């Protein structure tokens, strides 16, 4: 069976955004495009209503382009375990309240037993200190933390 990936909102955002003048960000956008074109078919992809809500924000043209990339990607439903984990992530200030949607992404990916959570959100989700704390919070509620990574980390070499 193919590994299961939860796509956090930054993935479709990077796919359709105008190329950044920032070289690092432009490289991340290019890597995302390469992964999408050549490797996404090696995985089962999933999103949530939170992802759909986030991709529909902002400029209508870009919002439509982001949403179009996700057509046909199955939605994960809400689960009590996800709600419990999201509350813990926020209560313990692992993820700040202003980023409550990020707690939802993590919680749904863990509760639905995703193998990976794919994201470029390195502020609230994918950095060493937070990943370790997320892992501990998952374990505390009896869940296994998915492997939180970027497309670059998931690319075949």
N, C-alpha and C positions, 0 to 999 in steps of 0.2 A: 504494500500500500504506500502511496505517496505521502511524504510528510505534509502536515497541515500548518498553514501560515495564516495568522491574523495580520491583515494589512492595516496599519495605523494610517491616519489621514495624510501624513507627510509623503507617503509613497505616491498616491495619485496627484498630490500637489506638485511634487518634483517632476512628474511625468509631463505635465502640461504647462508648467511655468515658463515664462520667457527666460532665456539663458541669462544667468546672473553675470554681472561684471566682476564679482568676487570670484577669483580663480578656484578657491576651494569649493565654494558652493556650486559653481558651474561644473566642476569635476563630479561632485555628488549627484547633480542632476543627470549628467551623462552616464554615470554608473547605474543609476536607477533605470534609465532608458535601456541600457544594454541588458540589465538583468531582466527587465520586463519582456524584451524582445526574444532573448535567447534562453532564459532559464525558468521563467514563471510556470511553464508547462510541466516542469518536474515536480510541482507542488499542488496541493489542493488549497485554494485561496478562500479566505473568509473575511467578512467585514461585519459591522454592526450598524444599527440605526444611528449611533453616535457618529460614526464615520460619515454616513450619508448626510447627517445634519451639518457636520463641519465642512464637507466638500461643497455644499450648496450655498455657503456664505460668500460674500464678496462680489466681485465683478461677475455679472450674469454670464458673460461669454466664457470666462475661465471656469466658473462654477459648472456650467453645462459640460465643458470639456472634461473636468475632473469626474463628474458623475458618469459621463459616457464610458470612461475607462473601467468603471465598476459594474457595468451592466452584466448581469448573469452571475456575478459573484454572490454566493449564498450569504444570507444574514444569520448571525448567531443570535439566538433568543436570550432574553433576560433569565437569569438563574438566581435563586436565593444565595448561593455560595458566592456569586459574583458581587451581589449587593453587599454582603458581609465583608468581602475583601476590599472593595472600594471604600467602604466606610473606615476600615482599619487603616488603609493607606493615607486617607485624609486626616483621621483622628491622630495618628502617630506622626503626622507632618512629614511623611516620607515623600508625598506629593502634595504641594501646596493647594489650598482651597481654590485659588484662582485657576488652577489647572485640573479641576474636578473631572473633566472629560478624559484626561490622561489616566486618572485612576480607573475610570470605567474601561478604557482600552486594556489596561493590564489585567483587571479583574475578569473581564470576559474571556480574554485569551487563556488565562489560567483555569477558570471554571469550566471552559469547554475543552480543556486538555490539548490546546494547540502545541505543536512542537516548537514553533517559532512565533515571535512577535516582531514583525519587520517595521522598522521606524528610522527616521533621521532625527527624531526628537531627542537630542542628547542633553537637553537641559533638565527635563522632568522624568525621562524614562531610561534612556540608554547612556548612562555613564556609570563608571565603576562603583562609586559609593552608593548611588541610588539602586542599581541592580542588586547589590548585595542585600540592602535593606528590603527591597521588594521580595527577594527570594525568602528571606526570613519571615516576612508577613504572610506569604503564600503558605509556607510550612506551618505557621501558627494556626491557620484555618483549615489545614489538611489538604492543601492543594500543592501541585507541582508547578513551579514557575517555568513558563516557556523560555526557550533560549531567546533573549532579547538581543537583536542584532540589526545591522544596516545591510542594504543590498551588497555593499562592498565586502562585508564579512561573510556573506552567503555565496558570493560568486565562486564558480569553479575556476581554478587557476590553470 
